[in-house]
Amino acid sequence: MTATTHDDHHDHGPAKGFMRWITTTNHKDIGTLYMVTALIMFFVGGAMALVIRAELFEPGIQYVDPLFFNQMTTLHALVMVFGAVMPAFAGLANWMIPMMIGAPDMALPRMNNWSFWVLPFALCLLSSTLFMEGGAPSAGWTLYPPLVLQGGNNLPFAVFSVHLLGISSIMAAINIIVTVFNMRAPGMTWMKLPLFVWTWVITAFLLIAIMPVFAGAVTMLLTDKFFGTSFFNAAGGGDPVLYQHLFWFFGHPEVYVLILPSFGVISQIIPTFARKPLFGYSSMVYATASIGFLSFIVWAHHQYTVGMPIQGELYFTYATMLIAVPTGVKVFNWLATMWQGAMTFETPMLYAIAFVVLFTMGGFTGLMMSISPADLQYHDTYFIVAHFHYTLVTGAVFAILAAVYYWLPKWTGHMYDERLGKLHFWLTTISVNVCFFPQHFSGLAGMPRRIPDYAVQFAEFNAMSTVGAFVMGFAQLIFAYLIIQCIRGAGEKATEEVWEGAKEHGLEWHLPSPPPYHTWTTAPDVK
Amino acid sequence: MKKLRMLLAVIGLASWGSAQADYALNLPVGVTETSREIHDLHMLILWICVGIGIVVYGVMVYSIMHHRKSKGVTPATFHENTKLEIVWTIIPFLILLSMAIPATKVMIKTYDTSKADMSIKVTGYQWKWRYTYPDEGIDFFSALDAKSNEARQLGSKIDPAKVPNYLLSVDHPLVVPVNKKIRILITSADVIHSWWIPEFGWKKDAIPGYVTDGWIKVEKPGTYRGQCTELCGRDHGFMPIVVEAKTEEQYKEWVAAQVASKTVAAPAAAPAAVIGEAAAAPAPAVPAELTKEDLIAKGQEVYNANCVACHMATGEGLPGTFPPIKGSAVAAGPVADHIGLVVKGKGAMPPFGETLDATQIAAVVTFQRNGLGNSTGDVAQPADVKKN
């Protein structure tokens, strides 16, 4: 169809100049926009993390007011989750899903443009609160009432920002679902879909289910503050814990929104560099679906200390422990894929292996926290901070780094500098552990999270953490440099398959590097 | 474990000049039955995880060492084995069962607050705790002690290492008897807080509109320290919890002393004497008039202990969040309105009538009207506060 209607144009390239990026409906352009936004926000959120770590370098308050510190912890989380990791995965989905399933573009290209362009405005709205009288929201990224209602006029900005981010995510999710359901190339059956596509389809369903709940909950905050309602105000007959149930009904699946596409990325990379097909493809699909389902029925494990009835505590304990089973299946399948392969260790593979090792660490601490009586000790301490940074930094962020190194030569047509890539890997991996591993100890020893100052017995571990955080932060400049070099065309030209034998592992490796502006205008025949 | 501690201590020393000796690596065993059982449960899961970790990482390392292209291996082609998938679904499930059973037992015990010997009510405030002993009629507030409070200000230039129990000491600790099952009832007057002493094994959120509970039976006399563990605003990091566990006799002496000091009702000395109660008491001693200088001096102390957190030492507040006192309409308007605001509170500001006595309120109001850049020249006397 596309072939005939477009016959009379010979130029299939993008429009020229700045308007190309404003008006584009091309999945590759939009993917690039998402990725660039994510990279910028990664540095913004990272700078906030460094403010936090600088203040925590030694006991006493040296640099910032405690209220500003709270604004930093709040914004760091919101920016990293909604500004960096989610857009990065949306960018990867845009770039890769059509190329992986043999589709010419996303199914709803105009909506695709809109779903991206909502994002920068949402992020500006959120960041603008920093410059307001009274500053940014400071009640933590969970925005718990009644505390969040005490803030100044930043609340409506944060709430509308969340609405816009939600609209953006829902549109992206709808687009992905419609694309994968309708635009797979002939022969690309469901059980042949690359794992990255599978994990994104499941993620998209999670997003559509949870974002409206979050939007609703924050709207209730807004009406409580400005329109005299009492949803969460105990004095007016409301219930502050209701907010927590609503938030975590969103919040728990949300962490799987961040991690399921990571699983997908890792399941693409390990087979390529092990030169062996993915072990247990179908059980990987079922495991992903099980995790997606379980993610909806475990939310109150974030609330073991709110005084739920014992039956509730026990139910959420058992349900949460169950998540370890499909997650274990995934790890075992990755190991079995590596087993008796012929591995090489280019940067993407290094990140993928580090992901399996370090995400499993986060999984272990997660299992420990699922046990409700033990969590009565762990809850809201640095042990939790260590846990979710192992799952989100060495989990989600490492998967994104792995994915960028894996597909960057395909996108730009140029190889990145492998030596610098490896340097980036080792600096990041060592420093991230120096940063987060000691936090297990300070948490177990009794250091609460979200405090700007601490008792002197936590000094050593906090000093180590800060050193690690700064090295990690500055190491990411290497990453930015490598991307810029590839885009500028430095480095050797990439071949079509980029990685030895990659043609076995996906349709994207059958396209030229870089791929032309429009790809698979004639659907490939998938055997 | 010892070796690991040594190793970490060395790293700590290397990276940090003034190393502190008493840091810990693990959950404390604690001083209650619950805390010991939770500690054991924690160690059980930890060792199970370490075991699984050794197997998983072992296989991985072996594979990375041997199954690499540089060794000239040809990759195998297998990619499926249903039996294996079933095995590695069922084994983890069984391991989980072995954790779930002890976890359930401990949780049920932790939740059993029945048959308590006594109760203590804990109320969270921004940013201090209030402890009420309903049977003994004791009621007082517990806030960060003055030395820590001074040292923790931005740019204080005081070395925290020189402050005893920096950020972990309070003016009035909670006092409990040992070997008594005490039911702790927890609630909040403003935002959500969380009450936690690691040595007791649990924490529980303090939620406005809710009363949550837990129990302790402390086995060893001593001082136990913890902190608020739910983000509760600017000074979340500065509302520690200190519990002194005393023997039965010492506890009774303490109770007697508290009750005695309350009946004497020296308003400035006993924070327990709350205005409402004082007014209702049969013959409240009318506080004496104070001189303006005394009021201002005393008011400065009260201000530093209760107001600086939001209104700042300069009285300028934080624009947009905490209003200024310096040059404010309230501090320049009628004295009665000013007192009324302090007594009743407004928005995020708590009603200080509940926490300060008449003399303290009169003093702080006088200080605010004649300091922080204000100069109305008038004074508020404790008797004015009563009338309000």
Interface residues (C-beta under 8 A of the other chain):
Chain A: P59 G60 I61 Q62 Y63 V64 D65 P66 L67 N70 M132 E133 G134 G135 S138 A139 G140 Y144 P146 L147 Q150 G151 G152 N153 A234 A235 G238 D239 P240 V241 A274 R275 K276 P277 L278 F279 G280 Y281 S282 S283 T305 V306 G307 I310 E313 L314 T317 Y318 M321 L322 A324 V325 G328 V329 V331 F332 N333 L335 A336 T337 M338 W339 Q340 G341 A342 M343 T344 F345 I353 V356 V357 T360 M361 F364 L367 M368 I371 S372 P373 A374 L376 Q377 H379 D380 T381 F441 L444 A445 G446 P448 R449 R450 I451 P452 D453 Y454 A455 V456 Q457 F458 A459 E460 F461 A463 M464 V467
Chain B: L8 A9 I11 G12 S15 W16 S18 A19 Q20 D22 Y23 A24 L25 N26 L27 P28 E37 I38 L41 H42 I45 L46 C49 I52 G53 V56 Y57 V59 M60 S63 I64 H67 R68 K69 S70 V73 T74 P75 A76 T77 F78 H79 E80 N81 L84 E85 W88 T89 P92 F93 L96 M99 A100 A103 T104 V106 M107 I108 T110 Y111 A151 R152 Q153 L154 G155 S156 I158 D159 P160 A161 N165 Y166 L167 L168 D190 V191 I192 S194 W196 P198 G201 W202 K203 K204 D205 I207 P208 G209 Y210 T212 D213 G226 Q227 C228 T229 E230 L231 C232 G233 R234 D235 H236 G237 F238 L318 P319 G320 T321 G347 A348
